[in-house]
Amino acid sequence: MAKGKESGLEELFKEIEDILAKMEDKDISLERSFLLYEEGMKKLKRCSEKIDQVEKKMLVISEQGTLEEF
């Protein structure tokens, strides 16, 4: 991911999938699994925030059916 560029939901989901695959490795150390878990939880939080933003925008649809900026 490039610096200064925010990941989209699809990218975040892919990154979470990659983290899960790494955590499934039977030879992973406990310390590494905790670090991956923490990283995954941060990405899940970002996903949740992005979804909340979209939901809020959808609730601000005007009577004409256009999306109003807030």
PDB file as gemmi writes it, atoms N, CA and C in Angstrom:
CRYST1    1.000    1.000    1.000  90.00  90.00  90.00 P 1                      
ATOM      1  N   MET A   1       0.849  -1.185   0.000  1.00  0.00           N  
ATOM      2  CA  MET A   1       0.000   0.000   0.000  1.00  0.00           C  
ATOM      3  C   MET A   1       0.884   1.234   0.000  1.00  0.00           C  
ATOM      4  N   ALA A   2       0.582   2.176  -0.865  1.00  0.00           N  
ATOM      5  CA  ALA A   2       1.360   3.401  -0.964  1.00  0.00           C  
ATOM      6  C   ALA A   2       1.074   4.301   0.232  1.00  0.00           C  
ATOM      7  N   LYS A   3       2.123   5.003   0.666  1.00  0.00           N  
ATOM      8  CA  LYS A   3       1.935   5.918   1.787  1.00  0.00           C  
ATOM      9  C   LYS A   3       1.016   7.048   1.379  1.00  0.00           C  
ATOM     10  N   GLY A   4       0.151   7.459   2.306  1.00  0.00           N  
ATOM     11  CA  GLY A   4      -0.759   8.565   2.049  1.00  0.00           C  
ATOM     12  C   GLY A   4      -2.024   8.137   1.316  1.00  0.00           C  
ATOM     13  N   LYS A   5      -2.083   6.880   0.877  1.00  0.00           N  
ATOM     14  CA  LYS A   5      -3.274   6.382   0.178  1.00  0.00           C  
ATOM     15  C   LYS A   5      -4.045   5.482   1.120  1.00  0.00           C  
ATOM     16  N   GLU A   6      -5.285   5.821   1.315  1.00  0.00           N  
ATOM     17  CA  GLU A   6      -6.157   5.034   2.192  1.00  0.00           C  
ATOM     18  C   GLU A   6      -6.650   3.815   1.434  1.00  0.00           C  
ATOM     19  N   SER A   7      -6.618   2.671   2.071  1.00  0.00           N  
ATOM     20  CA  SER A   7      -7.095   1.438   1.454  1.00  0.00           C  
ATOM     21  C   SER A   7      -8.611   1.452   1.329  1.00  0.00           C  
ATOM     22  N   GLY A   8      -9.101   0.893   0.221  1.00  0.00           N  
ATOM     23  CA  GLY A   8     -10.527   0.703   0.055  1.00  0.00           C  
ATOM     24  C   GLY A   8     -10.960  -0.543   0.817  1.00  0.00           C  
ATOM     25  N   LEU A   9     -12.260  -0.736   0.910  1.00  0.00           N  
ATOM     26  CA  LEU A   9     -12.782  -1.889   1.638  1.00  0.00           C  
ATOM     27  C   LEU A   9     -12.273  -3.200   1.060  1.00  0.00           C  
ATOM     28  N   GLU A  10     -12.271  -3.306  -0.268  1.00  0.00           N  
ATOM     29  CA  GLU A  10     -11.819  -4.548  -0.888  1.00  0.00           C  
ATOM     30  C   GLU A  10     -10.355  -4.835  -0.532  1.00  0.00           C  
ATOM     31  N   GLU A  11      -9.541  -3.795  -0.561  1.00  0.00           N  
ATOM     32  CA  GLU A  11      -8.124  -3.954  -0.213  1.00  0.00           C  
ATOM     33  C   GLU A  11      -7.972  -4.366   1.249  1.00  0.00           C  
ATOM     34  N   LEU A  12      -8.738  -3.740   2.117  1.00  0.00           N  
ATOM     35  CA  LEU A  12      -8.673  -4.090   3.537  1.00  0.00           C  
ATOM     36  C   LEU A  12      -9.105  -5.532   3.773  1.00  0.00           C  
ATOM     37  N   PHE A  13     -10.166  -5.969   3.090  1.00  0.00           N  
ATOM     38  CA  PHE A  13     -10.613  -7.358   3.236  1.00  0.00           C  
ATOM     39  C   PHE A  13      -9.530  -8.322   2.768  1.00  0.00           C  
ATOM     40  N   LYS A  14      -8.853  -7.988   1.661  1.00  0.00           N  
ATOM     41  CA  LYS A  14      -7.775  -8.833   1.151  1.00  0.00           C  
ATOM     42  C   LYS A  14      -6.630  -8.892   2.161  1.00  0.00           C  
ATOM     43  N   GLU A  15      -6.279  -7.751   2.741  1.00  0.00           N  
ATOM     44  CA  GLU A  15      -5.209  -7.714   3.738  1.00  0.00           C  
ATOM     45  C   GLU A  15      -5.583  -8.553   4.958  1.00  0.00           C  
ATOM     46  N   ILE A  16      -6.840  -8.512   5.364  1.00  0.00           N  
ATOM     47  CA  ILE A  16      -7.304  -9.317   6.499  1.00  0.00           C  
ATOM     48  C   ILE A  16      -7.220 -10.808   6.155  1.00  0.00           C  
ATOM     49  N   GLU A  17      -7.607 -11.155   4.924  1.00  0.00           N  
ATOM     50  CA  GLU A  17      -7.492 -12.550   4.488  1.00  0.00           C  
ATOM     51  C   GLU A  17      -6.042 -13.017   4.536  1.00  0.00           C  
ATOM     52  N   ASP A  18      -5.120 -12.149   4.106  1.00  0.00           N  
ATOM     53  CA  ASP A  18      -3.696 -12.488   4.136  1.00  0.00           C  
ATOM     54  C   ASP A  18      -3.217 -12.707   5.572  1.00  0.00           C  
ATOM     55  N   ILE A  19      -3.679 -11.874   6.477  1.00  0.00           N  
ATOM     56  CA  ILE A  19      -3.309 -12.008   7.891  1.00  0.00           C  
ATOM     57  C   ILE A  19      -3.824 -13.335   8.433  1.00  0.00           C  
ATOM     58  N   LEU A  20      -5.068 -13.665   8.109  1.00  0.00           N  
ATOM     59  CA  LEU A  20      -5.636 -14.930   8.575  1.00  0.00           C  
ATOM     60  C   LEU A  20      -4.848 -16.126   8.047  1.00  0.00           C  
ATOM     61  N   ALA A  21      -4.440 -16.058   6.792  1.00  0.00           N  
ATOM     62  CA  ALA A  21      -3.652 -17.152   6.216  1.00  0.00           C  
ATOM     63  C   ALA A  21      -2.326 -17.311   6.961  1.00  0.00           C  
ATOM     64  N   LYS A  22      -1.693 -16.198   7.295  1.00  0.00           N  
ATOM     65  CA  LYS A  22      -0.432 -16.259   8.043  1.00  0.00           C  
ATOM     66  C   LYS A  22      -0.651 -16.841   9.433  1.00  0.00           C  
ATOM     67  N   MET A  23      -1.768 -16.489  10.052  1.00  0.00           N  
ATOM     68  CA  MET A  23      -2.038 -16.973  11.408  1.00  0.00           C  
ATOM     69  C   MET A  23      -2.341 -18.472  11.433  1.00  0.00           C  
ATOM     70  N   GLU A  24      -2.781 -19.024  10.297  1.00  0.00           N  
ATOM     71  CA  GLU A  24      -3.085 -20.447  10.233  1.00  0.00           C  
ATOM     72  C   GLU A  24      -1.838 -21.320  10.127  1.00  0.00           C  
ATOM     73  N   ASP A  25      -0.686 -20.704   9.899  1.00  0.00           N  
ATOM     74  CA  ASP A  25       0.568 -21.451   9.815  1.00  0.00           C  
ATOM     75  C   ASP A  25       0.855 -22.099  11.167  1.00  0.00           C  
ATOM     76  N   LYS A  26       1.041 -23.401  11.164  1.00  0.00           N  
ATOM     77  CA  LYS A  26       1.244 -24.113  12.433  1.00  0.00           C  
ATOM     78  C   LYS A  26       2.578 -23.773  13.091  1.00  0.00           C  
ATOM     79  N   ASP A  27       3.517 -23.212  12.318  1.00  0.00           N  
ATOM     80  CA  ASP A  27       4.831 -22.888  12.867  1.00  0.00           C  
ATOM     81  C   ASP A  27       4.958 -21.437  13.335  1.00  0.00           C  
ATOM     82  N   ILE A  28       3.858 -20.701  13.349  1.00  0.00           N  
ATOM     83  CA  ILE A  28       3.898 -19.293  13.747  1.00  0.00           C  
ATOM     84  C   ILE A  28       4.142 -19.194  15.253  1.00  0.00           C  
ATOM     85  N   SER A  29       4.954 -18.228  15.641  1.00  0.00           N  
ATOM     86  CA  SER A  29       5.221 -18.046  17.069  1.00  0.00           C  
ATOM     87  C   SER A  29       4.033 -17.332  17.725  1.00  0.00           C  
ATOM     88  N   LEU A  30       3.935 -17.509  19.016  1.00  0.00           N  
ATOM     89  CA  LEU A  30       2.858 -16.869  19.759  1.00  0.00           C  
ATOM     90  C   LEU A  30       2.961 -15.352  19.644  1.00  0.00           C  
ATOM     91  N   GLU A  31       4.168 -14.836  19.756  1.00  0.00           N  
ATOM     92  CA  GLU A  31       4.377 -13.384  19.656  1.00  0.00           C  
ATOM     93  C   GLU A  31       3.933 -12.868  18.287  1.00  0.00           C  
ATOM     94  N   ARG A  32       4.318 -13.567  17.218  1.00  0.00           N  
ATOM     95  CA  ARG A  32       3.951 -13.154  15.862  1.00  0.00           C  
ATOM     96  C   ARG A  32       2.426 -13.232  15.672  1.00  0.00           C  
ATOM     97  N   SER A  33       1.805 -14.263  16.233  1.00  0.00           N  
ATOM     98  CA  SER A  33       0.350 -14.380  16.086  1.00  0.00           C  
ATOM     99  C   SER A  33      -0.366 -13.235  16.794  1.00  0.00           C  
ATOM    100  N   PHE A  34       0.147 -12.796  17.949  1.00  0.00           N  
ATOM    101  CA  PHE A  34      -0.456 -11.650  18.638  1.00  0.00           C  
ATOM    102  C   PHE A  34      -0.294 -10.371  17.826  1.00  0.00           C  
ATOM    103  N   LEU A  35       0.873 -10.192  17.201  1.00  0.00           N  
ATOM    104  CA  LEU A  35       1.093  -9.004  16.366  1.00  0.00           C  
ATOM    105  C   LEU A  35       0.147  -9.007  15.158  1.00  0.00           C  
ATOM    106  N   LEU A  36      -0.001 -10.167  14.537  1.00  0.00           N  
ATOM    107  CA  LEU A  36      -0.916 -10.272  13.403  1.00  0.00           C  
ATOM    108  C   LEU A  36      -2.364 -10.035  13.834  1.00  0.00           C  
ATOM    109  N   TYR A  37      -2.722 -10.568  14.999  1.00  0.00           N  
ATOM    110  CA  TYR A  37      -4.073 -10.367  15.529  1.00  0.00           C  
ATOM    111  C   TYR A  37      -4.337  -8.874  15.723  1.00  0.00           C  
ATOM    112  N   GLU A  38      -3.380  -8.186  16.331  1.00  0.00           N  
ATOM    113  CA  GLU A  38      -3.537  -6.748  16.566  1.00  0.00           C  
ATOM    114  C   GLU A  38      -3.687  -5.994  15.242  1.00  0.00           C  
ATOM    115  N   GLU A  39      -2.853  -6.343  14.263  1.00  0.00           N  
ATOM    116  CA  GLU A  39      -2.927  -5.699  12.959  1.00  0.00           C  
ATOM    117  C   GLU A  39      -4.290  -5.966  12.299  1.00  0.00           C  
ATOM    118  N   GLY A  40      -4.757  -7.194  12.391  1.00  0.00           N  
ATOM    119  CA  GLY A  40      -6.051  -7.551  11.822  1.00  0.00           C  
ATOM    120  C   GLY A  40      -7.195  -6.793  12.474  1.00  0.00           C  
ATOM    121  N   MET A  41      -7.145  -6.651  13.790  1.00  0.00           N  
ATOM    122  CA  MET A  41      -8.203  -5.928  14.494  1.00  0.00           C  
ATOM    123  C   MET A  41      -8.219  -4.450  14.094  1.00  0.00           C  
ATOM    124  N   LYS A  42      -7.054  -3.866  13.878  1.00  0.00           N  
ATOM    125  CA  LYS A  42      -6.993  -2.473  13.426  1.00  0.00           C  
ATOM    126  C   LYS A  42      -7.624  -2.331  12.044  1.00  0.00           C  
ATOM    127  N   LYS A  43      -7.350  -3.301  11.174  1.00  0.00           N  
ATOM    128  CA  LYS A  43      -7.928  -3.249   9.833  1.00  0.00           C  
ATOM    129  C   LYS A  43      -9.447  -3.460   9.880  1.00  0.00           C  
ATOM    130  N   LEU A  44      -9.908  -4.342  10.751  1.00  0.00           N  
ATOM    131  CA  LEU A  44     -11.352  -4.535  10.914  1.00  0.00           C  
ATOM    132  C   LEU A  44     -12.024  -3.260  11.407  1.00  0.00           C  
ATOM    133  N   LYS A  45     -11.360  -2.549  12.295  1.00  0.00           N  
ATOM    134  CA  LYS A  45     -11.909  -1.289  12.801  1.00  0.00           C  
ATOM    135  C   LYS A  45     -12.016  -0.274  11.660  1.00  0.00           C  
ATOM    136  N   ARG A  46     -10.983  -0.221  10.802  1.00  0.00           N  
ATOM    137  CA  ARG A  46     -11.036   0.697   9.662  1.00  0.00           C  
ATOM    138  C   ARG A  46     -12.170   0.325   8.713  1.00  0.00           C  
ATOM    139  N   CYS A  47     -12.387  -0.985   8.513  1.00  0.00           N  
ATOM    140  CA  CYS A  47     -13.508  -1.434   7.678  1.00  0.00           C  
ATOM    141  C   CYS A  47     -14.823  -0.948   8.268  1.00  0.00           C  
ATOM    142  N   SER A  48     -14.989  -1.126   9.554  1.00  0.00           N  
ATOM    143  CA  SER A  48     -16.217  -0.716  10.229  1.00  0.00           C  
ATOM    144  C   SER A  48     -16.437   0.789  10.089  1.00  0.00           C  
ATOM    145  N   GLU A  49     -15.372   1.565  10.229  1.00  0.00           N  
ATOM    146  CA  GLU A  49     -15.482   3.019  10.096  1.00  0.00           C  
ATOM    147  C   GLU A  49     -15.894   3.407   8.684  1.00  0.00           C  
ATOM    148  N   LYS A  50     -15.308   2.742   7.684  1.00  0.00           N  
ATOM    149  CA  LYS A  50     -15.660   3.038   6.294  1.00  0.00           C  
ATOM    150  C   LYS A  50     -17.123   2.698   6.015  1.00  0.00           C  
ATOM    151  N   ILE A  51     -17.581   1.570   6.529  1.00  0.00           N  
ATOM    152  CA  ILE A  51     -18.971   1.171   6.334  1.00  0.00           C  
ATOM    153  C   ILE A  51     -19.909   2.168   7.023  1.00  0.00           C  
ATOM    154  N   ASP A  52     -19.537   2.616   8.218  1.00  0.00           N  
ATOM    155  CA  ASP A  52     -20.344   3.624   8.921  1.00  0.00           C  
ATOM    156  C   ASP A  52     -20.445   4.910   8.109  1.00  0.00           C  
ATOM    157  N   GLN A  53     -19.333   5.329   7.479  1.00  0.00           N  
ATOM    158  CA  GLN A  53     -19.344   6.547   6.667  1.00  0.00           C  
ATOM    159  C   GLN A  53     -20.316   6.407   5.498  1.00  0.00           C  
ATOM    160  N   VAL A  54     -20.281   5.252   4.849  1.00  0.00           N  
ATOM    161  CA  VAL A  54     -21.175   5.020   3.715  1.00  0.00           C  
ATOM    162  C   VAL A  54     -22.630   5.026   4.181  1.00  0.00           C  
ATOM    163  N   GLU A  55     -22.899   4.374   5.304  1.00  0.00           N  
ATOM    164  CA  GLU A  55     -24.270   4.349   5.829  1.00  0.00           C  
ATOM    165  C   GLU A  55     -24.761   5.750   6.145  1.00  0.00           C  
ATOM    166  N   LYS A  56     -23.907   6.582   6.733  1.00  0.00           N  
ATOM    167  CA  LYS A  56     -24.298   7.956   7.057  1.00  0.00           C  
ATOM    168  C   LYS A  56     -24.595   8.743   5.792  1.00  0.00           C  
ATOM    169  N   LYS A  57     -23.777   8.557   4.757  1.00  0.00           N  
ATOM    170  CA  LYS A  57     -24.016   9.257   3.495  1.00  0.00           C  
ATOM    171  C   LYS A  57     -25.339   8.808   2.876  1.00  0.00           C  
ATOM    172  N   MET A  58     -25.626   7.531   2.974  1.00  0.00           N  
ATOM    173  CA  MET A  58     -26.867   7.023   2.390  1.00  0.00           C  
ATOM    174  C   MET A  58     -28.087   7.586   3.110  1.00  0.00           C  
ATOM    175  N   LEU A  59     -27.952   7.887   4.389  1.00  0.00           N  
ATOM    176  CA  LEU A  59     -29.066   8.445   5.151  1.00  0.00           C  
ATOM    177  C   LEU A  59     -29.315   9.913   4.829  1.00  0.00           C  
ATOM    178  N   VAL A  60     -28.352  10.549   4.146  1.00  0.00           N  
ATOM    179  CA  VAL A  60     -28.467  11.968   3.847  1.00  0.00           C  
ATOM    180  C   VAL A  60     -28.947  12.182   2.404  1.00  0.00           C  
ATOM    181  N   ILE A  61     -29.586  11.210   1.842  1.00  0.00           N  
ATOM    182  CA  ILE A  61     -30.090  11.356   0.477  1.00  0.00           C  
ATOM    183  C   ILE A  61     -31.257  12.338   0.493  1.00  0.00           C  
ATOM    184  N   SER A  62     -31.188  13.280  -0.408  1.00  0.00           N  
ATOM    185  CA  SER A  62     -32.228  14.315  -0.457  1.00  0.00           C  
ATOM    186  C   SER A  62     -33.495  13.787  -1.122  1.00  0.00           C  
ATOM    187  N   GLU A  63     -34.527  14.599  -1.115  1.00  0.00           N  
ATOM    188  CA  GLU A  63     -35.804  14.215  -1.702  1.00  0.00           C  
ATOM    189  C   GLU A  63     -35.688  13.980  -3.208  1.00  0.00           C  
ATOM    190  N   GLN A  64     -34.727  14.625  -3.862  1.00  0.00           N  
ATOM    191  CA  GLN A  64     -34.539  14.468  -5.298  1.00  0.00           C  
ATOM    192  C   GLN A  64     -33.759  13.180  -5.636  1.00  0.00           C  
ATOM    193  N   GLY A  65     -33.333  12.464  -4.613  1.00  0.00           N  
ATOM    194  CA  GLY A  65     -32.604  11.222  -4.835  1.00  0.00           C  
ATOM    195  C   GLY A  65     -31.114  11.407  -5.073  1.00  0.00           C  
ATOM    196  N   THR A  66     -30.597  12.589  -4.755  1.00  0.00           N  
ATOM    197  CA  THR A  66     -29.167  12.815  -4.913  1.00  0.00           C  
ATOM    198  C   THR A  66     -28.497  12.769  -3.547  1.00  0.00           C  
ATOM    199  N   LEU A  67     -27.241  12.431  -3.561  1.00  0.00           N  
ATOM    200  CA  LEU A  67     -26.478  12.357  -2.329  1.00  0.00           C  
ATOM    201  C   LEU A  67     -25.962  13.742  -1.968  1.00  0.00           C  
ATOM    202  N   GLU A  68     -26.314  14.211  -0.797  1.00  0.00           N  
ATOM    203  CA  GLU A  68     -25.882  15.532  -0.346  1.00  0.00           C  
ATOM    204  C   GLU A  68     -24.562  15.400   0.396  1.00  0.00           C  
ATOM    205  N   GLU A  69     -23.660  16.307   0.136  1.00  0.00           N  
ATOM    206  CA  GLU A  69     -22.383  16.354   0.851  1.00  0.00           C  
ATOM    207  C   GLU A  69     -22.605  17.001   2.213  1.00  0.00           C  
ATOM    208  N   PHE A  70     -21.926  16.508   3.216  1.00  0.00           N  
ATOM    209  CA  PHE A  70     -22.044  17.120   4.550  1.00  0.00           C  
ATOM    210  C   PHE A  70     -20.704  17.404   5.114  1.00  0.00           C  
TER     211      PHE A  70                                                      
END                                                                             
